Amino acid sequence: MAVTCPECDNQLDIDVDEVEEGETITCDECGTELEIVSTEPLQIAPVDAEGYDDEDDDYGRSHDEDEDEE
């Protein structure tokens, strides 16, 4: 199935039988790492620089957990 790279508009041909949700692929044109968000329907999204969603700035740890370690 063809999808468009959100960064450079390159058409990517992805075989949905060969990928799983959460897997990352790389755009051949611009080199952007893209995560398979869904396979039905096929959706991709760029992976941010750290590989985490913006909501996970503390790498999934709450501030309460930090206090417990002190």
N, CA, C and O atoms as CSV, one atom per row, in Angstrom:
chain,resi,resn,atom,element,x,y,z
A,1,MET,N,N,0.849,-1.175,0.000
A,1,MET,CA,C,0.000,0.000,0.000
A,1,MET,C,C,0.895,1.237,0.000
A,1,MET,O,O,1.926,1.258,0.671
A,2,ALA,N,N,0.517,2.235,-0.726
A,2,ALA,CA,C,1.301,3.462,-0.816
A,2,ALA,C,C,0.805,4.483,0.208
A,2,ALA,O,O,-0.396,4.716,0.348
A,3,VAL,N,N,1.749,5.077,0.913
A,3,VAL,CA,C,1.468,6.187,1.818
A,3,VAL,C,C,2.465,7.292,1.504
A,3,VAL,O,O,3.497,7.047,0.878
A,4,THR,N,N,2.159,8.494,1.935
A,4,THR,CA,C,3.015,9.635,1.661
A,4,THR,C,C,3.810,10.013,2.894
A,4,THR,O,O,3.248,10.130,3.983
A,5,CYS,N,N,5.118,10.208,2.738
A,5,CYS,CA,C,5.957,10.667,3.838
A,5,CYS,C,C,5.469,12.049,4.259
A,5,CYS,O,O,5.349,12.935,3.413
A,6,PRO,N,N,5.185,12.256,5.544
A,6,PRO,CA,C,4.692,13.560,5.998
A,6,PRO,C,C,5.756,14.656,5.940
A,6,PRO,O,O,5.422,15.836,6.043
A,7,GLU,N,N,7.017,14.296,5.778
A,7,GLU,CA,C,8.086,15.276,5.748
A,7,GLU,C,C,8.421,15.756,4.342
A,7,GLU,O,O,8.649,16.948,4.137
A,8,CYS,N,N,8.455,14.834,3.354
A,8,CYS,CA,C,8.914,15.222,2.019
A,8,CYS,C,C,7.923,14.879,0.905
A,8,CYS,O,O,8.211,15.128,-0.266
A,9,ASP,N,N,6.774,14.317,1.244
A,9,ASP,CA,C,5.732,13.941,0.278
A,9,ASP,C,C,6.147,12.827,-0.677
A,9,ASP,O,O,5.512,12.640,-1.715
A,10,ASN,N,N,7.203,12.086,-0.343
A,10,ASN,CA,C,7.619,10.934,-1.140
A,10,ASN,C,C,6.606,9.808,-0.953
A,10,ASN,O,O,6.146,9.568,0.164
A,11,GLN,N,N,6.256,9.120,-2.034
A,11,GLN,CA,C,5.361,7.969,-1.950
A,11,GLN,C,C,6.142,6.751,-1.471
A,11,GLN,O,O,7.138,6.369,-2.085
A,12,LEU,N,N,5.696,6.144,-0.381
A,12,LEU,CA,C,6.330,4.955,0.182
A,12,LEU,C,C,5.424,3.763,-0.074
A,12,LEU,O,O,4.235,3.803,0.243
A,13,ASP,N,N,5.976,2.708,-0.643
A,13,ASP,CA,C,5.222,1.489,-0.880
A,13,ASP,C,C,5.494,0.534,0.278
A,13,ASP,O,O,6.592,-0.008,0.393
A,14,ILE,N,N,4.499,0.330,1.133
A,14,ILE,CA,C,4.654,-0.488,2.338
A,14,ILE,C,C,3.723,-1.680,2.247
A,14,ILE,O,O,2.523,-1.528,2.016
A,15,ASP,N,N,4.281,-2.863,2.430
A,15,ASP,CA,C,3.488,-4.090,2.457
A,15,ASP,C,C,2.976,-4.279,3.880
A,15,ASP,O,O,3.753,-4.590,4.784
A,16,VAL,N,N,1.670,-4.093,4.084
A,16,VAL,CA,C,1.102,-4.158,5.435
A,16,VAL,C,C,1.265,-5.533,6.069
A,16,VAL,O,O,1.183,-5.661,7.290
A,17,ASP,N,N,1.494,-6.559,5.259
A,17,ASP,CA,C,1.722,-7.897,5.807
A,17,ASP,C,C,3.138,-8.048,6.346
A,17,ASP,O,O,3.428,-9.015,7.050
A,18,GLU,N,N,4.018,-7.111,6.027
A,18,GLU,CA,C,5.424,-7.186,6.428
A,18,GLU,C,C,5.765,-6.275,7.607
A,18,GLU,O,O,6.884,-6.332,8.118
A,19,VAL,N,N,4.819,-5.433,8.051
A,19,VAL,CA,C,5.091,-4.491,9.143
A,19,VAL,C,C,4.084,-4.695,10.268
A,19,VAL,O,O,3.009,-5.262,10.072
A,20,GLU,N,N,4.466,-4.212,11.463
A,20,GLU,CA,C,3.589,-4.276,12.630
A,20,GLU,C,C,3.462,-2.889,13.229
A,20,GLU,O,O,4.333,-2.042,13.030
A,21,GLU,N,N,2.381,-2.650,13.965
A,21,GLU,CA,C,2.218,-1.387,14.672
A,21,GLU,C,C,3.381,-1.188,15.627
A,21,GLU,O,O,3.791,-2.124,16.314
A,22,GLY,N,N,3.915,0.026,15.675
A,22,GLY,CA,C,5.023,0.346,16.562
A,22,GLY,C,C,6.380,0.199,15.888
A,22,GLY,O,O,7.380,0.706,16.397
A,23,GLU,N,N,6.428,-0.481,14.762
A,23,GLU,CA,C,7.680,-0.653,14.027
A,23,GLU,C,C,8.073,0.670,13.366
A,23,GLU,O,O,7.208,1.473,13.016
A,24,THR,N,N,9.370,0.892,13.196
A,24,THR,CA,C,9.818,2.099,12.512
A,24,THR,C,C,10.407,1.739,11.163
A,24,THR,O,O,11.038,0.697,10.987
A,25,ILE,N,N,10.180,2.641,10.213
A,25,ILE,CA,C,10.751,2.525,8.878
A,25,ILE,C,C,11.432,3.844,8.570
A,25,ILE,O,O,11.238,4.825,9.289
A,26,THR,N,N,12.223,3.881,7.520
A,26,THR,CA,C,12.915,5.107,7.135
A,26,THR,C,C,12.514,5.492,5.723
A,26,THR,O,O,12.472,4.648,4.829
A,27,CYS,N,N,12.219,6.771,5.526
A,27,CYS,CA,C,11.895,7.272,4.197
A,27,CYS,C,C,13.155,7.232,3.342
A,27,CYS,O,O,14.207,7.719,3.757
A,28,ASP,N,N,13.051,6.655,2.152
A,28,ASP,CA,C,14.188,6.547,1.247
A,28,ASP,C,C,14.665,7.907,0.740
A,28,ASP,O,O,15.848,8.076,0.447
A,29,GLU,N,N,13.763,8.870,0.635
A,29,GLU,CA,C,14.111,10.190,0.088
A,29,GLU,C,C,14.771,11.111,1.115
A,29,GLU,O,O,15.854,11.643,0.870
A,30,CYS,N,N,14.114,11.300,2.273
A,30,CYS,CA,C,14.597,12.305,3.229
A,30,CYS,C,C,15.268,11.699,4.463
A,30,CYS,O,O,15.903,12.419,5.234
A,31,GLY,N,N,15.135,10.376,4.661
A,31,GLY,CA,C,15.778,9.726,5.792
A,31,GLY,C,C,15.024,9.849,7.102
A,31,GLY,O,O,15.532,9.432,8.143
A,32,THR,N,N,13.820,10.412,7.075
A,32,THR,CA,C,13.024,10.560,8.291
A,32,THR,C,C,12.593,9.195,8.805
A,32,THR,O,O,12.139,8.349,8.035
A,33,GLU,N,N,12.737,8.983,10.119
A,33,GLU,CA,C,12.239,7.761,10.728
A,33,GLU,C,C,10.741,7.914,10.944
A,33,GLU,O,O,10.277,8.916,11.489
A,34,LEU,N,N,10.000,6.915,10.513
A,34,LEU,CA,C,8.548,6.944,10.594
A,34,LEU,C,C,8.056,5.722,11.359
A,34,LEU,O,O,8.530,4.607,11.141
A,35,GLU,N,N,7.110,5.944,12.248
A,35,GLU,CA,C,6.534,4.847,13.018
A,35,GLU,C,C,5.236,4.398,12.374
A,35,GLU,O,O,4.437,5.221,11.927
A,36,ILE,N,N,5.030,3.085,12.327
A,36,ILE,CA,C,3.763,2.534,11.863
A,36,ILE,C,C,2.773,2.717,13.016
A,36,ILE,O,O,2.855,2.020,14.027
A,37,VAL,N,N,1.851,3.646,12.860
A,37,VAL,CA,C,0.874,3.939,13.906
A,37,VAL,C,C,-0.260,2.928,13.865
A,37,VAL,O,O,-0.763,2.501,14.905
A,38,SER,N,N,-0.657,2.549,12.661
A,38,SER,CA,C,-1.750,1.605,12.477
A,38,SER,C,C,-1.545,0.859,11.164
A,38,SER,O,O,-1.014,1.416,10.203
A,39,THR,N,N,-1.965,-0.398,11.126
A,39,THR,CA,C,-1.880,-1.151,9.881
A,39,THR,C,C,-3.229,-1.242,9.178
A,39,THR,O,O,-3.274,-1.526,7.981
A,40,GLU,N,N,-4.326,-1.009,9.888
A,40,GLU,CA,C,-5.657,-1.027,9.293
A,40,GLU,C,C,-6.467,0.148,9.798
A,40,GLU,O,O,-7.053,0.036,10.875
A,41,PRO,N,N,-6.541,1.246,9.108
A,41,PRO,CA,C,-5.846,1.564,7.860
A,41,PRO,C,C,-4.381,1.891,8.139
A,41,PRO,O,O,-4.015,2.217,9.269
A,42,LEU,N,N,-3.558,1.803,7.118
A,42,LEU,CA,C,-2.134,2.080,7.265
A,42,LEU,C,C,-1.926,3.561,7.548
A,42,LEU,O,O,-2.318,4.420,6.758
A,43,GLN,N,N,-1.298,3.847,8.697
A,43,GLN,CA,C,-0.986,5.220,9.089
A,43,GLN,C,C,0.436,5.264,9.600
A,43,GLN,O,O,0.871,4.372,10.329
A,44,ILE,N,N,1.170,6.317,9.213
A,44,ILE,CA,C,2.536,6.507,9.683
A,44,ILE,C,C,2.665,7.895,10.287
A,44,ILE,O,O,1.882,8.793,9.979
A,45,ALA,N,N,3.662,8.062,11.152
A,45,ALA,CA,C,3.927,9.356,11.769
A,45,ALA,C,C,5.424,9.466,12.024
A,45,ALA,O,O,6.076,8.470,12.335
A,46,PRO,N,N,5.970,10.670,11.894
A,46,PRO,CA,C,7.403,10.827,12.168
A,46,PRO,C,C,7.716,10.573,13.631
A,46,PRO,O,O,6.938,10.932,14.515
A,47,VAL,N,N,8.860,9.951,13.882
A,47,VAL,CA,C,9.338,9.729,15.241
A,47,VAL,C,C,10.119,10.978,15.616
A,47,VAL,O,O,10.996,11.405,14.864
A,48,ASP,N,N,9.814,11.579,16.779
A,48,ASP,CA,C,10.574,12.769,17.149
A,48,ASP,C,C,11.999,12.389,17.548
A,48,ASP,O,O,12.311,11.209,17.709
A,49,ALA,N,N,12.849,13.382,17.705
A,49,ALA,CA,C,14.295,13.188,17.855
A,49,ALA,C,C,14.669,12.186,18.943
A,49,ALA,O,O,15.615,11.416,18.772
A,50,GLU,N,N,13.939,12.185,20.058
A,50,GLU,CA,C,14.279,11.294,21.158
A,50,GLU,C,C,13.559,9.959,21.063
A,50,GLU,O,O,13.832,9.051,21.848
A,51,GLY,N,N,12.630,9.828,20.097
A,51,GLY,CA,C,11.898,8.585,19.948
A,51,GLY,C,C,10.753,8.445,20.928
A,51,GLY,O,O,10.184,7.362,21.062
A,52,TYR,N,N,10.405,9.523,21.618
A,52,TYR,CA,C,9.313,9.497,22.572
A,52,TYR,C,C,8.277,10.520,22.158
A,52,TYR,O,O,8.592,11.505,21.491
A,53,ASP,N,N,7.024,10.277,22.564
A,53,ASP,CA,C,5.983,11.258,22.334
A,53,ASP,C,C,6.261,12.475,23.196
A,53,ASP,O,O,6.955,12.377,24.208
A,54,ASP,N,N,5.726,13.618,22.804
A,54,ASP,CA,C,5.919,14.849,23.570
A,54,ASP,C,C,5.413,14.700,25.006
A,54,ASP,O,O,5.921,15.369,25.907
A,55,GLU,N,N,4.432,13.846,25.232
A,55,GLU,CA,C,3.885,13.667,26.577
A,55,GLU,C,C,4.831,12.892,27.483
A,55,GLU,O,O,4.662,12.901,28.702
A,56,ASP,N,N,5.818,12.227,26.908
A,56,ASP,CA,C,6.737,11.405,27.693
A,56,ASP,C,C,8.079,12.094,27.919
A,56,ASP,O,O,9.122,11.441,27.880
A,57,ASP,N,N,8.064,13.397,28.152
A,57,ASP,CA,C,9.311,14.136,28.326
A,57,ASP,C,C,10.157,13.588,29.470
A,57,ASP,O,O,11.384,13.686,29.432
A,58,ASP,N,N,9.515,13.011,30.489
A,58,ASP,CA,C,10.242,12.449,31.621
A,58,ASP,C,C,10.469,10.953,31.431
A,58,ASP,O,O,10.695,10.222,32.395
A,59,TYR,N,N,10.405,10.502,30.168
A,59,TYR,CA,C,10.640,9.109,29.825
A,59,TYR,C,C,9.708,8.170,30.579
A,59,TYR,O,O,10.109,7.085,31.000
A,60,GLY,N,N,8.445,8.603,30.747
A,60,GLY,CA,C,7.438,7.740,31.337
A,60,GLY,C,C,7.449,7.711,32.853
A,60,GLY,O,O,6.667,6.975,33.454
A,61,ARG,N,N,8.312,8.488,33.488
A,61,ARG,CA,C,8.377,8.509,34.952
A,61,ARG,C,C,7.659,9.731,35.483
A,61,ARG,O,O,7.790,10.823,34.929
A,62,SER,N,N,6.915,9.558,36.532
A,62,SER,CA,C,6.248,10.696,37.150
A,62,SER,C,C,7.190,11.339,38.162
A,62,SER,O,O,8.174,10.732,38.584
A,63,HIS,N,N,6.884,12.545,38.534
A,63,HIS,CA,C,7.717,13.247,39.517
A,63,HIS,C,C,7.661,12.569,40.882
A,63,HIS,O,O,8.621,12.651,41.648
A,64,ASP,N,N,6.549,11.897,41.199
A,64,ASP,CA,C,6.425,11.186,42.449
A,64,ASP,C,C,7.444,10.046,42.543
A,64,ASP,O,O,7.993,9.785,43.613
A,65,GLU,N,N,7.692,9.374,41.422
A,65,GLU,CA,C,8.664,8.295,41.414
A,65,GLU,C,C,10.059,8.823,41.699
A,65,GLU,O,O,10.848,8.160,42.374
A,66,ASP,N,N,10.376,10.024,41.187
A,66,ASP,CA,C,11.684,10.623,41.435
A,66,ASP,C,C,11.884,10.911,42.917
A,66,ASP,O,O,12.975,10.717,43.453
A,67,GLU,N,N,10.816,11.380,43.581
A,67,GLU,CA,C,10.903,11.716,44.994
A,67,GLU,C,C,11.092,10.466,45.854
A,67,GLU,O,O,11.763,10.519,46.885
A,68,ASP,N,N,10.502,9.340,45.433
A,68,ASP,CA,C,10.620,8.114,46.203
A,68,ASP,C,C,12.041,7.586,46.235
A,68,ASP,O,O,12.420,6.890,47.177
A,69,GLU,N,N,12.838,7.906,45.218
A,69,GLU,CA,C,14.201,7.393,45.132
A,69,GLU,C,C,15.180,8.170,46.002
A,69,GLU,O,O,16.284,7.690,46.258
A,70,GLU,N,N,14.801,9.359,46.460
A,70,GLU,CA,C,15.724,10.203,47.236
A,70,GLU,C,C,15.842,9.777,48.664
A,70,GLU,O,O,16.580,10.392,49.433
